[in-house]
Amino acid sequence: LEGLAASWAAQRRTQEQLDALSEKIDFMDFYTGRGGAEQLSRLDNEFHELIYKACDSRMLSHILASLHQNTRMARTSSLTIPSRPVDSLKEHKAIFAAIKAADPDAAKVAMENHVKNAHSATM
């Protein structure tokens, strides 16, 4: 479902939403490598929530927000793994680049890879 949201966000996002996503990436870049797991977790959540809004589907956004609540602890846990913050940042940048380029297929693939990698890191 997150891949679908990213795909739709690439097609439906506004410039304001792109600017907000870019700002989150800048902050993630700042905190990565500085041991800011709490800040990175918060920014990660905000990044995904912005994508849910940008997909412009209230139903999909609602479903993902609900699921996201249930996976918050796992996301936070994954960011304490030494290599995961750097990998996560690269993945977020790939998602953002695809959304900015209005490339729904690349956005979907980038998001699906990110979710898979985050899940694998905690297993």
Disulfide bonds with the S-S distance in Angstrom:
none
